[in-house]
Amino acid sequence: MSLRINSWKKVATYTLWIVLAALFLTFFLRVALWEKDYYEGKEGSERAVAAAVPDEVEVLDETKPTEEEVAEYKVPLGLPHYINIPFLNIHAKVVTVGLKKSGELETPNNIFDAGWYTDSGLPGQNKNIVIDGHSGGPTEYNGVFRHIGELMPGEIIEIVIAAEPEDIVYRYHVVDNKTIKLDEATDFMRKNIFSNSAQEGALYLISCTGEWSNVQNTYLSRQFVKAVKI
């Protein structure tokens, strides 16, 4: 009799563990599916609040430099020092950027800085100049190039080159301003900015724009402003 009772106790214990495991698995799957549906539902919506940043994504600096910090900023002679866009009240530091391991163009760590691509040209050369900048940061702050999509043909962009005894200012005027879908942006740059046949010493400003993708963790379009030297 006692053996039969012990046997039933074991069966009941095993059954309880199986039920608990099934409940836990069901809960886990429901949470995972809910999260998937939630983010897919947000795909293509404008980002309004801070999004979770994966560990492998570099956290951007949203510290706005003071006027004194901007004025005291130094770069080697001959390199871009500042960019000025009077229409947008932009007077920003220019830092150097390269390429990511993925082959994508790097962007400045600080959202208020502009980035000159070191393999692009300089004023006076017959090689296209590429300067990029953020449209925004992880929170509600606007980046340096948030509003470059508003630049109309004829607007002035100044590239300030570090020199002695004083910096040299090169003036460009906007001739084109277009929005390109993210999946077409790389091909557009390859054909229109970086190809040998496209080299004309023009200035290109690049920034993210459009709708935010939680799935791809980026904006779904790129803004390209083209300007030529005056």
Secondary structure, DSSP 8 states (H G I E B T S, - for coil): -HHHHHHHHHHHHHHHHHHHHHHHHHHHHHHHHHHHHHHHHHTTS---S-----TTS---B-----HHHHHT----TTSEEEEEEGGGTEEEEEEEE-B-TTS-B---SBTTSEEEETTS--TTSSS-EEEEE-SB-SSS-B-TTTTGGG--TT-EEEEEE--SSS-EEEEEEEEEEEEEEHHHHHHHHIIIIISGGG-SS-EEEEEEEEEEETTTTEEEEEEEEEEEE-
